[in-house]
């Protein structure tokens, strides 16, 4: 007779939407996770009805899969913390005020706006964020200087920033002072740093698309649930890897 062997603790936390498996492994190493009052170790399995705590807080596995598209306004930070660098901030989770646990997938800096996905599915978060999978993110950007052909070519070719060179990407001019860019990686303030390399300053940055999910129809500061079709296509793309 088969018995329920449970699931590994890192998978449990990922499926509960707490964090990715990689982050869970780090929390385990730091001794911040307990199962029925016993400190968890790498590979520990969680059985049905066992109590899992992270930093003393009990974790409940939400059976419902939640996927949200949110039009983040400027000034909102993409974390779950209430402070950043010692200052009080309005984080995206508190701003939305959703009645179940959700987490932002990646970040969009405080001075930028646009599409942000949120979910309670840790594995989905991890797959979208891994740059090696080459998932596309599209942005609309306005600059303080006139866009030239050499600037577009330079941005597309790859730019040295943060001790690395950005991956080649798609870039095209929209107007004299604006362009669109599709990235497959997510370095810190990547577009702003790329522009600065060529002497340009970003005055407006908006993310319009993440993979197959777009900002279309969303008002600033509002969110919507992804449709069944959007979720199915998202999973189809992610399951290629």
Secondary structure as UniProt FT lines:
FT   STRAND          7..8
FT   HELIX           9..15
FT   TURN            16..17
FT   HELIX           21..29
FT   TURN            30..31
FT   STRAND          33..35
FT   TURN            36..37
FT   STRAND          38..39
FT   TURN            42..43
FT   STRAND          45..46
FT   TURN            48..49
FT   STRAND          52..54
FT   TURN            55..56
FT   STRAND          57..59
FT   STRAND          67..72
FT   TURN            74..75
FT   STRAND          83..84
FT   TURN            85..86
FT   STRAND          87..88
FT   HELIX           92..96
FT   STRAND          103..104
FT   TURN            110..111
FT   STRAND          113..119
FT   HELIX           122..129
FT   HELIX           131..133
FT   STRAND          137..143
FT   HELIX           149..157
FT   STRAND          160..161
FT   TURN            162..163
FT   STRAND          164..165
FT   STRAND          170..175
FT   TURN            176..177
FT   STRAND          178..183
FT   TURN            188..189
FT   HELIX           190..197
FT   TURN            198..199
FT   STRAND          202..210
FT   TURN            211..212
FT   STRAND          213..214
FT   TURN            216..217
FT   TURN            220..221
FT   STRAND          223..225
FT   HELIX           228..238
FT   TURN            239..240
//
